[in-house]
Amino acid sequence: MGITSILVTSSVTAYMAETAIEHDRRGEAMWWLLGTIALGFVFAFGVGYEWATAEFSRHEAFGTVFFTMTGVHAGHVLSGVGLLALVAIQLGRGRFSSKEHWPISGTIMYWHFVDIVWIFFYPTLYLV
């Protein structure tokens, strides 16, 4: 449940970044983006820790499903972190404003999608 709460929290920070840029608060948007990036890394490290401490084998049916689903999802999270970093760099260079911020909005929409996918993965992997 810990890594799930980290990912859900990252959706909140992403939303705050988008809201800040919509109101031309670039510095605030940057901090929220950096927070989202940090939480994405924490999530990915959490998945790595789960892999290292798993009490089942990747050669078992459940292990194969678990490692595949969490691995593919972690890859998408890290892709999102990369995209967030790119828009943060562009934000730092003054590219975005309240009128022109669609790359941030699109990236955050992707981030929310990745989070929602995890919400469905979680019960499949941890509660069933």
C-alpha positions in Angstrom: 0.0 0.0 0.0 3.0 2.3 0.6 4.0 2.7 -3.0 0.4 3.1 -4.0 0.0 6.1 -1.7 3.2 7.5 -3.1 1.9 7.3 -6.6 -1.5 8.8 -5.7 0.2 11.6 -3.9 2.2 12.2 -7.0 -1.0 12.8 -8.9 -1.9 15.5 -6.4 1.5 17.2 -6.9 1.1 17.0 -10.7 -2.3 18.6 -10.4 -0.9 21.3 -8.3 1.8 22.0 -10.9 -0.7 22.2 -13.7 -2.9 24.6 -11.6 0.1 26.8 -10.8 1.1 27.2 -14.4 -2.5 27.9 -15.4 -2.2 30.9 -13.1 1.3 31.9 -14.3 2.9 30.9 -11.1 6.0 29.4 -12.8 8.2 29.0 -9.7 5.4 27.2 -7.8 4.8 25.0 -10.8 8.4 24.1 -11.0 8.5 23.0 -7.3 5.4 20.9 -7.8 6.9 19.3 -10.9 10.1 18.5 -9.1 8.1 17.0 -6.3 6.2 14.8 -8.8 9.5 13.7 -10.3 10.9 12.8 -6.9 7.8 10.8 -6.0 8.0 8.9 -9.3 11.6 7.9 -8.5 10.5 6.8 -5.0 7.8 4.7 -6.5 10.2 3.1 -8.9 12.7 2.4 -6.1 9.8 0.9 -4.1 9.0 -1.5 -6.9 12.7 -2.4 -7.1 12.7 -3.1 -3.4 9.6 -5.3 -3.8 11.4 -7.3 -6.5 14.5 -7.8 -4.4 12.5 -9.0 -1.4 9.8 -11.0 -3.2 9.1 -14.3 -1.6 8.1 -16.0 -4.8 10.0 -16.9 -8.0 9.7 -15.3 -11.4 9.5 -18.9 -12.6 6.1 -19.4 -10.9 2.9 -18.3 -12.6 2.2 -15.6 -10.2 5.8 -14.4 -10.1 5.8 -14.1 -13.9 2.6 -12.0 -13.8 3.8 -9.9 -10.9 7.2 -9.1 -12.3 5.9 -8.4 -15.8 3.0 -6.2 -14.7 5.1 -4.2 -12.2 8.1 -4.0 -14.5 6.1 -2.7 -17.5 4.3 -0.2 -15.2 7.6 0.9 -13.6 8.9 1.5 -17.1 5.9 3.7 -17.9 6.4 5.6 -14.6 10.1 6.2 -15.5 9.0 7.4 -19.0 6.6 9.8 -17.3 9.5 11.0 -15.0 11.5 11.7 -18.1 8.7 13.6 -19.7 8.2 15.6 -16.5 11.9 16.4 -16.4 11.7 17.7 -20.0 8.8 20.0 -19.3 10.5 21.1 -16.1 13.6 22.1 -18.1 11.5 24.0 -20.6 9.6 25.6 -17.8 12.9 26.7 -16.2 13.8 28.3 -19.6 10.6 30.4 -19.5 8.7 28.5 -22.2 5.3 28.2 -20.6 2.7 30.6 -19.4 -1.0 30.5 -18.5 -1.9 30.8 -22.2 0.7 28.3 -23.5 1.2 25.2 -21.3 -0.3 22.3 -23.3 3.0 20.2 -23.1 2.7 20.4 -19.3 -1.0 19.5 -19.4 -0.4 16.6 -21.8 2.4 15.2 -19.7 0.4 15.4 -16.5 -2.6 13.8 -18.3 -0.2 10.9 -19.1 1.0 10.8 -15.5 -2.6 10.6 -14.2 -3.3 7.7 -16.7 -0.3 5.8 -15.4 -1.5 6.4 -11.8 -5.0 5.1 -12.7 -3.6 2.0 -14.3 -1.7 1.3 -11.1 -5.0 1.7 -9.1 -6.3 -1.3 -11.2 -3.1 -3.3 -10.9 -2.9 -3.0 -7.2 -5.9 -5.2 -6.3 -5.0 -7.6 -9.0 -1.5 -8.1 -7.7 -1.8 -7.5 -3.9 -5.4 -8.4 -2.9 -6.4 -11.3 -5.1 
